[in-house]
């Protein structure tokens, strides 16, 4: 896939807005959604092992996020 622009409409409809890196440009903060910054390693900057580690960190954090929101997994 490829990066997609985040719109104000997307944020207005979100419960949580997650940025994978600090200082990424997002539309102005909108009251309502929770904002999290995970600050993960850029997969383009590391080898295959680094990509795997980043993927694992995303999996762990998404699982934790879903649990914190009370979303059933399965």
C-alpha positions as CSV (number, residue, x, y, z in Angstrom):
1,X,0.0,0.0,0.0
2,X,1.0,3.6,0.2
3,X,0.5,6.5,2.7
4,X,-2.9,8.2,2.5
5,X,-3.7,11.7,3.5
6,X,-5.6,12.1,6.8
7,X,-8.6,14.4,6.4
8,X,-10.5,16.3,9.0
9,X,-13.6,14.2,8.2
10,X,-11.6,11.0,9.1
11,X,-10.6,12.5,12.4
12,X,-14.1,13.7,13.2
13,X,-15.4,10.2,12.8
14,X,-12.6,8.6,14.8
15,X,-12.5,7.4,18.4
16,X,-8.7,7.3,18.4
17,X,-6.1,8.9,16.1
18,X,-2.8,7.1,16.1
19,X,0.3,8.7,14.7
20,X,3.2,6.2,14.1
21,X,5.8,8.9,14.3
22,X,6.2,12.1,16.2
23,X,5.8,15.4,14.3
24,X,3.8,13.9,11.4
25,X,1.5,16.5,9.9
26,X,-2.1,16.0,10.8
27,X,-5.1,18.3,10.4
28,X,-5.6,20.6,13.3
29,X,-6.6,18.9,16.5
30,X,-10.3,18.3,16.8
31,X,-12.1,17.8,20.1
32,X,-13.4,14.3,20.6
33,X,-10.9,11.7,19.5
34,X,-8.1,10.4,21.7
35,X,-4.7,11.1,20.2
36,X,-1.8,8.6,20.6
37,X,1.7,8.8,19.3
38,X,3.5,5.4,19.0
39,X,6.8,6.8,17.6
40,X,7.9,3.6,15.8
41,X,11.0,2.9,13.8
42,X,10.5,3.8,10.1
43,X,10.6,0.5,8.3
44,X,12.3,2.1,5.3
45,X,15.3,2.9,7.5
46,X,16.0,-0.6,8.7
47,X,16.5,-4.1,7.3
48,X,14.0,-7.0,7.3
49,X,14.5,-7.7,11.0
50,X,13.7,-4.1,11.8
51,X,10.6,-4.3,9.7
52,X,9.5,-7.5,11.5
53,X,10.1,-5.8,14.9
54,X,8.0,-2.8,13.8
55,X,5.2,-5.1,12.6
56,X,5.3,-6.9,16.0
57,X,5.2,-3.6,17.9
58,X,2.2,-2.5,15.8
59,X,0.4,-5.8,16.5
60,X,1.0,-5.5,20.2
61,X,-0.1,-1.9,20.4
62,X,-3.2,-2.5,18.3
63,X,-4.2,-5.4,20.5
64,X,-3.7,-3.2,23.6
65,X,-5.7,-0.3,22.0
66,X,-8.6,-2.6,21.2
67,X,-8.6,-4.0,24.7
68,X,-8.5,-0.5,26.2
69,X,-11.5,0.4,24.0
70,X,-13.4,-2.7,25.1
71,X,-13.5,-4.1,21.5
72,X,-13.8,-7.9,21.3
73,X,-11.0,-9.6,19.4
74,X,-11.3,-12.8,17.6
